[in-house]
Amino acid sequence: QVHLAESGGGSVQAGESLRLSCVVSGITGLLSNYCLAWFHQALDNEREGVAAIYIASGSAYKYYPDSKKGRFTISQDNTERTIFLQSDNLKPEDTGMYYCAARRGGCPGRTVMTAVISSGDFDLWGQGTQVTVNS
């Protein structure tokens, strides 16, 4: 059974950085067989895609919605079966739960073509880690 476990959240001041981690376990085969993503959910809002990554033929394909470019960086360590989200220059509106998600196979077409990262395209989820950014 696939299990995703996030960590690294916390309370920071605006302008500071956090590095979130997600350990993926229970996968048969390579982590690179999965599209992996981070989502942000603010209170009373829907989950919003922040970044996605897919590794194929030794190359890492990363996707960011326009609203998330520049401050968020996704990366993957296949050896440790971990993905990371480096979050810089955090703002109060970045407050909320951050979830790691996975789906088998490559990233969906709309992610590849338009960098839209939709929660409905992912079927494996972690429990989330809370990030609070104070102004």
N, CA, C and O of each residue as an XYZ file, in Angstrom:
540
protein
N       0.841     -1.179      0.000
C       0.000      0.000      0.000
C       0.886      1.243      0.000
O       1.804      1.365      0.811
N       0.601      2.154     -0.914
C       1.406      3.372     -1.028
C       1.064      4.315      0.106
O      -0.106      4.519      0.432
N       2.089      4.882      0.700
C       1.921      5.810      1.814
C       2.789      7.025      1.569
O       3.965      6.902      1.227
N       2.199      8.209      1.746
C       2.928      9.459      1.599
C       2.928     10.184      2.942
O       1.878     10.325      3.569
N       4.083     10.640      3.381
C       4.195     11.294      4.679
C       4.945     12.608      4.543
O       6.139     12.634      4.245
N       4.217     13.708      4.770
C       4.813     15.043      4.667
C       5.409     15.470      6.002
O       4.987     15.008      7.062
N       6.388     16.353      5.933
C       6.976     16.965      7.118
C       7.626     18.273      6.714
O       7.761     18.573      5.527
N       8.028     19.053      7.712
C       8.747     20.285      7.439
C       7.945     21.553      7.595
O       8.491     22.650      7.475
N       6.654     21.424      7.862
C       5.843     22.618      8.055
C       6.194     23.311      9.357
O       6.962     22.790     10.165
N       5.625     24.489      9.553
C       5.888     25.231     10.772
C       5.366     26.649     10.664
O       4.637     26.991      9.733
N       5.749     27.466     11.627
C       5.340     28.858     11.670
C       6.552     29.737     11.399
O       7.569     29.636     12.085
N       6.439     30.601     10.393
C       7.552     31.476     10.000
C       7.053     32.898      9.806
O       5.849     33.153      9.768
N       8.001     33.817      9.684
C       7.660     35.204      9.382
C       7.633     35.395      7.870
O       8.304     34.679      7.127
N       6.860     36.359      7.436
C       6.814     36.685      6.010
C       8.228     36.959      5.504
O       9.016     37.628      6.172
N       8.538     36.443      4.330
C       9.853     36.612      3.747
C      10.810     35.466      4.022
O      11.841     35.348      3.361
N      10.482     34.627      4.982
C      11.340     33.486      5.308
C      11.040     32.301      4.391
O      10.160     32.355      3.532
N      11.804     31.231      4.606
C      11.706     30.047      3.742
C      11.420     28.800      4.565
O      11.691     28.742      5.765
N      10.864     27.808      3.883
C      10.657     26.486      4.461
C      10.952     25.447      3.385
O      10.771     25.700      2.194
N      11.405     24.285      3.819
C      11.591     23.159      2.909
C      10.727     22.003      3.402
O      10.967     21.434      4.467
N       9.729     21.675      2.610
C       8.830     20.584      2.943
C       9.334     19.292      2.312
O       9.909     19.301      1.224
N       9.112     18.186      3.009
C       9.529     16.874      2.511
C       8.338     15.928      2.474
O       7.397     16.062      3.256
N       8.393     14.980      1.561
C       7.358     13.957      1.461
C       8.046     12.635      1.156
O       8.629     12.459      0.086
N       7.973     11.714      2.101
C       8.553     10.389      1.916
C       7.481      9.463      1.360
O       6.385      9.362      1.911
N       7.809      8.788      0.264
C       6.877      7.882     -0.400
C       7.309      6.440     -0.123
O       8.447      6.061     -0.404
N       6.410      5.656      0.417
C       6.733      4.258      0.712
C       5.654      3.349      0.148
O       4.556      3.791     -0.188
N       5.993      2.061      0.051
C       5.026      1.093     -0.428
C       4.912      1.002     -1.925
O       4.033      0.313     -2.443
N       5.797      1.694     -2.636
C       5.749      1.646     -4.102
C       6.537      0.455     -4.608
O       7.659      0.203     -4.168
N       5.951     -0.258     -5.517
C       6.661     -1.325     -6.194
C       7.252     -0.753     -7.466
O       6.526     -0.255     -8.327
N       8.572     -0.824     -7.587
C       9.197     -0.233     -8.759
C       9.764      1.131     -8.444
O       9.961      1.498     -7.286
N      10.018      1.867     -9.501
C      10.700      3.151     -9.368
C       9.731      4.279     -9.026
O       8.582      4.303     -9.466
N      10.239      5.203     -8.228
C       9.473      6.417     -7.934
C       9.248      7.222     -9.210
O       8.284      7.979     -9.324
N      10.146      7.045    -10.151
C      10.019      7.795    -11.401
C       8.847      7.306    -12.250
O       8.545      7.916    -13.275
N       8.187      6.234    -11.854
C       6.986      5.792    -12.560
C       5.750      6.587    -12.157
O       4.653      6.336    -12.657
N       5.929      7.538    -11.258
C       4.815      8.308    -10.723
C       4.986      9.792    -11.018
O       6.100     10.316    -11.038
N       3.868     10.450    -11.244
C       3.834     11.902    -11.238
C       3.568     12.311     -9.792
O       2.634     11.814     -9.162
N       4.387     13.212     -9.274
C       4.290     13.622     -7.877
C       4.060     15.127     -7.818
O       4.576     15.874     -8.649
N       3.287     15.563     -6.836
C       2.919     16.974     -6.794
C       2.718     17.462     -5.368
O       2.531     16.678     -4.438
N       2.762     18.771     -5.229
C       2.435     19.447     -3.981
C       1.201     20.314     -4.201
O       1.038     20.953     -5.241
N       0.339     20.314     -3.189
C      -0.853     21.142     -3.211
C      -0.918     21.981     -1.946
O      -0.420     21.587     -0.891
N      -1.538     23.136     -2.071
C      -1.762     24.028     -0.949
C      -3.263     24.197     -0.750
O      -4.012     24.412     -1.703
N      -3.684     24.096      0.502
C      -5.097     24.328      0.803
C      -5.202     25.303      1.962
O      -4.896     24.978      3.110
N      -5.644     26.509      1.626
C      -5.912     27.494      2.657
C      -7.266     27.192      3.288
O      -8.072     26.454      2.722
N      -7.508     27.766      4.460
C      -8.744     27.510      5.182
C      -9.948     27.860      4.311
O     -10.019     28.951      3.745
N     -10.888     26.930      4.212
C     -12.142     27.107      3.465
C     -11.929     27.225      1.958
O     -12.852     27.609      1.239
N     -10.755     26.910      1.475
C     -10.485     26.952      0.031
C     -10.254     25.539     -0.503
O     -10.034     24.605      0.268
N     -10.304     25.394     -1.798
C      -9.985     24.123     -2.440
C      -8.466     23.926     -2.501
O      -7.692     24.871     -2.352
N      -8.075     22.703     -2.718
C      -6.644     22.427     -2.881
C      -6.159     22.983     -4.213
O      -6.769     22.778     -5.262
N      -5.035     23.697     -4.132
C      -4.470     24.369     -5.300
C      -3.110     23.760     -5.596
O      -2.266     23.641     -4.708
N      -2.903     23.380     -6.838
C      -1.625     22.819     -7.209
C      -0.507     23.832     -7.148
O      -0.661     24.957     -7.622
N       0.623     23.446     -6.567
C       1.771     24.331     -6.426
C       2.884     23.929     -7.390
O       3.503     24.783     -8.024
N       3.134     22.624     -7.497
C       4.212     22.145     -8.359
C       4.050     20.653     -8.584
O       3.470     19.946     -7.760
N       4.569     20.183     -9.705
C       4.544     18.757    -10.012
C       5.859     18.361    -10.644
O       6.553     19.189    -11.233
N       6.200     17.084    -10.519
C       7.455     16.599    -11.069
C       7.279     15.178    -11.585
O       6.557     14.366    -11.005
N       7.969     14.901    -12.706
C       7.970     13.562    -13.285
C       9.347     13.334    -13.864
O       9.870     14.166    -14.605
N       9.922     12.215    -13.524
C      11.261     11.898    -14.012
C      11.172     10.784    -15.039
O      10.637      9.710    -14.762
N      11.692     11.045    -16.210
C      11.671     10.062    -17.291
C      13.007     10.099    -18.023
O      13.520     11.167    -18.358
N      13.554      8.924    -18.262
C      14.822      8.806    -18.994
C      15.905      9.687    -18.395
O      16.703     10.280    -19.121
N      15.931      9.770    -17.086
C      16.973     10.522    -16.408
C      16.766     12.022    -16.365
O      17.577     12.739    -15.778
N      15.690     12.515    -16.980
C      15.410     13.954    -16.962
C      14.223     14.235    -16.052
O      13.258     13.473    -16.002
N      14.320     15.359    -15.327
C      13.236     15.767    -14.437
C      12.389     16.819    -15.119
O      12.895     17.864    -15.527
N      11.117     16.550    -15.242
C      10.173     17.495    -15.833
C       9.376     18.120    -14.697
O       8.694     17.429    -13.940
N       9.476     19.441    -14.593
C       8.831     20.137    -13.491
C       7.784     21.096    -14.030
O       7.976     21.707    -15.081
N       6.697     21.224    -13.321
C       5.577     22.055    -13.760
C       5.137     22.958    -12.621
O       4.953     22.517    -11.487
N       4.972     24.239    -12.951
C       4.519     25.226    -11.977
C       3.434     26.082    -12.620
O       3.617     26.576    -13.733
N       2.311     26.262    -11.938
C       1.348     27.255    -12.431
C       2.001     28.637    -12.415
O       2.906     28.886    -11.619
N       1.551     29.520    -13.277
C       2.158     30.858    -13.360
C       2.174     31.554    -12.004
O       3.130     32.256    -11.677
N       1.125     31.363    -11.218
C       1.028     32.064     -9.933
C       2.047     31.564     -8.918
O       2.267     32.214     -7.896
N       2.675     30.412     -9.186
C       3.615     29.816     -8.232
C       5.058     29.869     -8.713
O       5.964     29.477     -7.979
N       5.283     30.341     -9.914
C       6.646     30.386    -10.435
C       7.480     31.392     -9.671
O       7.010     32.473     -9.318
N       8.727     31.020     -9.420
C       9.668     31.949     -8.820
C       9.896     31.764     -7.334
O      10.999     32.017     -6.850
N       8.877     31.325     -6.589
C       9.040     31.200     -5.143
C       9.031     29.749     -4.665
O       9.418     29.469     -3.530
N       8.601     28.846     -5.503
C       8.504     27.432     -5.121
C       9.350     26.591     -6.070
O       9.359     26.808     -7.281
N      10.061     25.626     -5.489
C      10.882     24.724     -6.284
C      10.652     23.302     -5.826
O      10.815     22.986     -4.647
N      10.274     22.445     -6.755
C      10.063     21.034     -6.446
C      11.278     20.236     -6.872
O      11.892     20.517     -7.901
N      11.618     19.246     -6.075
C      12.734     18.374     -6.429
C      12.457     16.972     -5.902
O      11.534     16.760     -5.115
N      13.269     16.021     -6.348
C      13.014     14.627     -6.011
C      14.322     13.908     -5.754
O      15.301     14.121     -6.470
N      14.346     13.067     -4.750
C      15.495     12.213     -4.458
C      15.022     10.770     -4.586
O      14.383     10.234     -3.681
N      15.341     10.150     -5.711
C      14.864      8.792     -5.951
C      15.424      7.792     -4.961
O      14.754      6.830     -4.586
N      16.669      8.026     -4.538
C      17.301      7.096     -3.610
C      16.541      7.050     -2.292
O      16.320      5.981     -1.723
N      16.148      8.221     -1.821
C      15.445      8.319     -0.548
C      13.934      8.252     -0.734
O      13.189      8.289      0.245
N      13.479      8.154     -1.970
C      12.049      8.130     -2.275
C      11.350      9.298     -1.604
O      10.341      9.144     -0.916
N      11.916     10.454     -1.827
C      11.419     11.670     -1.185
C      11.289     12.782     -2.218
O      12.131     12.923     -3.104
N      10.241     13.556     -2.095
C      10.166     14.784     -2.876
C      10.156     15.962     -1.911
O       9.748     15.842     -0.756
N      10.615     17.098     -2.415
C      10.772     18.285     -1.598
C      10.046     19.460     -2.250
O       9.853     19.499     -3.465
N       9.655     20.405     -1.417
C       9.139     21.679     -1.920
C       9.875     22.786     -1.172
O       9.638     23.018      0.013
N      10.764     23.457     -1.879
C      11.455     24.606     -1.313
C      10.563     25.819     -1.526
O      10.210     26.151     -2.657
N      10.201     26.477     -0.427
C       9.280     27.614     -0.481
C      10.018     28.835      0.047
O      10.385     28.888      1.221
N      10.232     29.811     -0.822
C      11.005     31.002     -0.467
C      10.127     32.240     -0.456
O       9.060     32.275     -1.070
N      10.605     33.270      0.264
C       9.885     34.545      0.340
C       8.408     34.300      0.636
O       7.532     34.790     -0.077
N       8.147     33.545      1.685
C       6.769     33.170      2.000
C       5.929     34.380      2.375
O       6.416     35.342      2.968
N       4.657     34.304      2.014
C       3.711     35.382      2.257
C       2.569     34.868      3.136
O       2.326     33.662      3.178
N       1.872     35.749      3.830
C       0.758     35.287      4.675
C      -0.269     34.458      3.916
O      -0.872     33.551      4.490
N      -0.479     34.753      2.636
C      -1.453     33.982      1.850
C      -0.964     32.575      1.529
O      -1.727     31.766      1.002
N       0.281     32.274      1.832
C       0.790     30.903      1.672
C       0.420     30.026      2.865
O       0.691     28.826      2.864
N      -0.188     30.614      3.861
C      -0.620     29.852      5.036
C      -1.634     28.780      4.654
O      -2.502     29.010      3.811
N      -1.521     27.610      5.277
C      -2.470     26.534      5.030
C      -1.803     25.184      5.132
O      -0.656     25.067      5.562
N      -2.542     24.166      4.730
C      -2.017     22.807      4.705
C      -1.359     22.546      3.349
O      -1.857     22.964      2.303
N      -0.246     21.855      3.399
C       0.447     21.449      2.178
C       0.416     19.934      2.093
O       0.821     19.225      3.015
N      -0.081     19.460      0.953
C      -0.243     18.033      0.746
C       0.658     17.551     -0.387
O       0.855     18.233     -1.393
N       1.188     16.370     -0.189
C       1.915     15.665     -1.220
C       0.949     14.689     -1.885
O       0.139     14.059     -1.206
N       1.029     14.561     -3.205
C       0.124     13.676     -3.930
C       0.873     12.936     -5.022
O       1.910     13.394     -5.503
N       0.335     11.782     -5.410
C       0.982     10.981     -6.445
C      -0.052     10.319     -7.340
O      -1.187     10.073     -6.930
N       0.360     10.035     -8.572
C      -0.462      9.252     -9.480
C       0.481      8.399    -10.329
O       1.584      8.825    -10.670
N       0.037      7.212    -10.657
C       0.863      6.314    -11.455
C       0.937      6.803    -12.894
O      -0.016      7.376    -13.421
N       2.075      6.571    -13.512
C       2.242      7.006    -14.886
C       2.694      8.457    -14.930
O       3.008      9.046    -13.896
N       2.724      9.008    -16.077
C       3.181     10.386    -16.243
C       2.170     11.396    -15.732
O       1.048     11.058    -15.356
N       2.606     12.638    -15.733
C       1.697     13.701    -15.323
C       0.586     13.839    -16.378
O       0.825     13.580    -17.557
N      -0.600     14.236    -15.972
C      -1.711     14.338    -16.927
C      -1.441     15.368    -18.011
O      -0.621     16.270    -17.843
N      -2.142     15.217    -19.119
C      -1.922     16.082    -20.263
C      -2.043     17.566    -19.953
O      -1.235     18.361    -20.433
N      -3.027     17.950    -19.167
C      -3.208     19.379    -18.904
C      -2.081     19.929    -18.033
O      -1.788     21.124    -18.088
N      -1.455     19.087    -17.244
C      -0.297     19.538    -16.488
C       0.887     19.751    -17.420
O       1.588     20.758    -17.318
N       1.108     18.821    -18.313
C       2.229     18.903    -19.236
C       2.055     20.084    -20.201
O       3.011     20.805    -20.486
N       0.854     20.271    -20.689
C       0.625     21.282    -21.725
C       0.422     22.674    -21.169
O       0.857     23.649    -21.782
N      -0.235     22.793    -20.012
C      -0.604     24.119    -19.508
C      -0.184     24.352    -18.063
O      -0.467     25.416    -17.512
N       0.483     23.391    -17.437
C       0.926     23.501    -16.036
C      -0.245     23.637    -15.070
O      -0.086     24.147    -13.960
N      -1.417     23.181    -15.493
C      -2.541     23.105    -14.558
C      -2.376     21.830    -13.733
O      -2.278     20.732    -14.281
N      -2.347     21.991    -12.417
C      -2.163     20.845    -11.524
C      -3.443     20.717    -10.715
O      -3.704     21.508     -9.808
N      -4.238     19.708    -11.056
C      -5.569     19.581    -10.471
C      -5.623     18.427     -9.493
O      -5.103     17.346     -9.772
N      -6.250     18.649     -8.345
C      -6.324     17.602     -7.330
C      -7.076     16.373     -7.838
O      -6.806     15.254     -7.401
N      -8.006     16.575     -8.746
C      -8.780     15.452     -9.267
C      -7.974     14.482    -10.099
O      -8.431     13.372    -10.369
N      -6.785     14.878    -10.510
C      -5.922     14.016    -11.327
C      -5.038     13.110    -10.480
O      -4.325     12.266    -11.023
N      -5.072     13.270     -9.166
C      -4.191     12.504     -8.279
C      -5.029     11.655     -7.332
O      -6.045     12.111     -6.805
N      -4.591     10.413     -7.121
C      -5.396      9.511     -6.296
C      -4.690      9.043     -5.035
O      -5.272      8.300     -4.245
N      -3.467      9.457     -4.834
C      -2.734      9.064     -3.634
C      -2.334     10.325     -2.884
O      -1.746     11.237     -3.465
N      -2.650     10.379     -1.598
C      -2.466     11.623     -0.839
C      -1.842     11.347      0.522
O      -2.066     10.297      1.123
N      -1.052     12.313      0.997
C      -0.578     12.297      2.354
C      -1.553     13.017      3.270
O      -2.598     13.495      2.829
N      -1.202     13.090      4.553
C      -2.063     13.730      5.540
C      -1.858     15.238      5.624
O      -2.671     15.946      6.218
N      -0.775     15.727      5.033
C      -0.539     17.161      5.009
C       0.356     17.647      6.142
O       0.519     16.988      7.169
N       0.925     18.818      5.914
C       1.728     19.493      6.934
C       1.345     20.963      6.948
O       1.197     21.577      5.891
N       1.185     21.527      8.127
C       0.678     22.900      8.276
C       1.809     23.915      8.149
O       2.876     23.764      8.745
N       1.548     24.943      7.362
C       2.459     26.085      7.234
C       1.708     27.343      7.640
O       0.613     27.608      7.144
N       2.293     28.109      8.534
C       1.705     29.373      8.962
C       2.723     30.478      8.733
O       3.841     30.423      9.245
N       2.327     31.481      7.961
C       3.210     32.602      7.664
C       2.635     33.844      8.335
O       1.528     34.277      8.015
N       3.384     34.404      9.253
C       2.955     35.566     10.027
C       3.448     36.856      9.375
O       4.580     36.934      8.898
N       2.591     37.851      9.365
C       2.975     39.127      8.743
C       3.731     40.011      9.730
O       4.133     41.121      9.382
